[in-house]
Amino acid sequence: MTAPTGTGILHVVPTPIGNLDDITLRAVKCLREADVILAEDTRHSLILLKYLGIEKKLQAYHQHNEHQLTMAFISRLKSGEKLALISDAGTPGISDAGFLLVRECIRNQIAVQCLPGATAFVPALIVSGFPTNEFLFAGFLPQKKGRQKKISELLREKRPVILYESPNRLIKLLEEIITISGESRLVSVSRELTKIHEETVRGTVAELILHFRSSGVKGEIVVVINPANVD
């Protein structure tokens, strides 16, 4: 179904995951033309807009308020406004708010365009050296309930598994992998992708635990686990 004449449009706009120069020309154009930019953290996004020389109204839209605000934005889109949705880093909707707004736009026949652009898990997979023809992106693991069961399921995968993890929980995750899958499971950990201190460490899970216990863990973390029974 096409959007009715006279309605606005929602642009889902990826933003850099670290290096601000990774913004696309089309993304800059959409941000400049938007009536309002919906941002996960307005203070964080203001840094990017200042870097790009864009002065635009920002409104907070995140996982803690999206249920309350989604229909208000649908009304604005129906009135003909152009809205741009961004997150702190990467593509909105990937472990961030966005799904609810996109779904309501579709239900209300409002046009949605998602621009291609930055996301952390693709470069982490590529530099892991693991197979790339198929993979499973699992996002963030449950912190408590169901965590062990989920990890056990993922470790049986015949495809590389990609996870996002907090630096505070990385060593715990690696220890959980050892408990379930043994010390020789191959893992790649990328942190601070595209930033000055970007690092990717590859090896057995036992080797990675030694490395991060020695060096410490800082920054945004992407973990790629080699498929089961693949060396």
KANORCOR-V229377 format. One record per residue. RES is the residue in three letters. SS is DSSP state (helix for helix, strand for strand, loop for the rest). PHI is phi as a letter, one per 40 degrees, with the letter a starting at -180 (999 if undefined). PSI is psi as a letter, one per 30 degrees, with the letter a starting at -180 (999 if undefined). Layout:
# KANORCOR-V229377
RES;SS;PHI;PSI
RES;SS;PHI;PSI
This chain:
# KANORCOR-V229377
MET;loop;999;k
THR;loop;c;l
ALA;loop;c;k
PRO;loop;c;k
THR;loop;c;k
GLY;loop;g;f
THR;loop;c;l
GLY;loop;c;a
ILE;strand;a;k
LEU;strand;b;k
HIS;strand;b;k
VAL;strand;c;j
VAL;loop;b;j
PRO;loop;c;k
THR;strand;b;l
PRO;loop;d;k
ILE;loop;c;f
GLY;loop;a;d
ASN;loop;c;j
LEU;helix;c;f
ASP;helix;c;f
ASP;helix;c;g
ILE;loop;c;k
THR;loop;c;l
LEU;helix;c;e
ARG;helix;c;e
ALA;helix;c;e
VAL;helix;c;e
LYS;helix;c;e
CYS;helix;c;e
LEU;helix;c;e
ARG;helix;c;e
GLU;helix;c;f
ALA;loop;c;k
ASP;loop;c;e
VAL;strand;a;k
ILE;strand;b;k
LEU;strand;c;k
ALA;strand;b;k
GLU;loop;c;e
ASP;loop;b;j
THR;helix;c;e
ARG;helix;c;e
HIS;helix;c;e
SER;helix;c;f
LEU;helix;c;e
ILE;helix;c;e
LEU;helix;c;e
LEU;helix;c;e
LYS;helix;c;e
TYR;helix;c;e
LEU;helix;c;f
GLY;loop;g;h
ILE;loop;b;k
GLU;loop;b;j
LYS;loop;a;k
LYS;loop;c;k
LEU;strand;b;k
GLN;strand;b;k
ALA;strand;c;k
TYR;loop;a;j
HIS;loop;a;a
GLN;loop;c;f
HIS;loop;c;f
ASN;loop;b;g
GLU;helix;c;e
HIS;helix;c;e
GLN;helix;c;e
LEU;helix;b;f
THR;helix;d;e
MET;helix;c;f
ALA;helix;c;e
PHE;helix;c;e
ILE;helix;c;e
SER;helix;c;e
ARG;helix;c;e
LEU;helix;c;e
LYS;helix;c;f
SER;loop;c;f
GLY;loop;h;g
GLU;loop;c;l
LYS;strand;b;k
LEU;strand;b;k
ALA;strand;b;k
LEU;strand;b;k
ILE;strand;b;l
SER;loop;b;a
ASP;loop;c;e
ALA;loop;a;k
GLY;strand;g;a
THR;loop;c;k
PRO;loop;d;k
GLY;loop;g;f
ILE;loop;c;j
SER;loop;g;g
ASP;loop;a;l
ALA;loop;c;l
GLY;loop;i;e
PHE;helix;d;e
LEU;helix;c;e
LEU;helix;c;e
VAL;helix;c;e
ARG;helix;c;e
GLU;helix;c;e
CYS;helix;c;e
ILE;helix;c;e
ARG;helix;c;f
ASN;loop;b;g
GLN;loop;f;h
ILE;loop;b;k
ALA;strand;c;k
VAL;strand;b;k
GLN;strand;b;k
CYS;strand;b;j
LEU;loop;c;k
PRO;loop;c;l
GLY;loop;i;a
ALA;loop;c;k
THR;loop;a;k
ALA;helix;c;e
PHE;helix;c;f
VAL;helix;c;e
PRO;helix;c;e
ALA;helix;c;e
LEU;helix;c;e
ILE;helix;c;e
VAL;helix;c;f
SER;helix;c;f
GLY;loop;g;g
PHE;loop;c;l
PRO;loop;d;k
THR;loop;b;f
ASN;loop;c;f
GLU;loop;a;k
PHE;strand;a;l
LEU;strand;b;j
PHE;strand;c;j
ALA;strand;b;g
GLY;strand;g;b
PHE;strand;c;k
LEU;loop;c;l
PRO;loop;d;k
GLN;loop;c;e
LYS;loop;b;d
LYS;loop;d;k
GLY;loop;g;g
ARG;helix;c;e
GLN;helix;c;e
LYS;helix;c;e
LYS;helix;c;e
ILE;helix;c;e
SER;helix;d;e
GLU;helix;c;e
LEU;helix;c;e
LEU;helix;c;f
ARG;loop;c;f
GLU;loop;c;k
LYS;loop;c;g
ARG;loop;b;l
PRO;strand;d;k
VAL;strand;b;k
ILE;strand;b;k
LEU;strand;b;k
TYR;strand;c;k
GLU;strand;a;k
SER;loop;c;k
PRO;loop;d;f
ASN;loop;c;f
ARG;loop;b;g
LEU;helix;c;e
ILE;helix;c;e
LYS;helix;d;e
LEU;helix;c;e
LEU;helix;c;e
GLU;helix;c;e
GLU;helix;c;e
ILE;helix;c;e
ILE;helix;d;e
THR;helix;d;e
ILE;helix;c;e
SER;helix;b;f
GLY;loop;g;l
GLU;loop;c;f
SER;loop;c;g
ARG;loop;c;k
LEU;strand;c;k
VAL;strand;b;k
SER;strand;b;k
VAL;strand;b;k
SER;strand;b;k
ARG;strand;b;l
GLU;loop;f;h
LEU;loop;d;k
THR;loop;g;f
LYS;loop;c;l
ILE;loop;d;e
HIS;loop;c;h
GLU;loop;d;k
GLU;strand;a;k
THR;strand;b;k
VAL;strand;b;k
ARG;strand;b;k
GLY;strand;i;a
THR;strand;c;l
VAL;helix;c;e
ALA;helix;c;e
GLU;helix;c;e
LEU;helix;c;e
ILE;helix;c;e
LEU;helix;c;e
HIS;helix;c;e
PHE;helix;c;f
ARG;helix;c;e
SER;helix;c;e
SER;helix;c;f
GLY;loop;g;l
VAL;loop;b;k
LYS;loop;b;l
GLY;loop;g;a
GLU;loop;c;k
ILE;strand;b;k
VAL;strand;b;k
VAL;strand;b;k
VAL;strand;b;k
ILE;strand;b;k
ASN;loop;c;k
PRO;loop;d;l
ALA;loop;c;k
ASN;loop;g;g
VAL;loop;b;k
ASP;loop;c;999
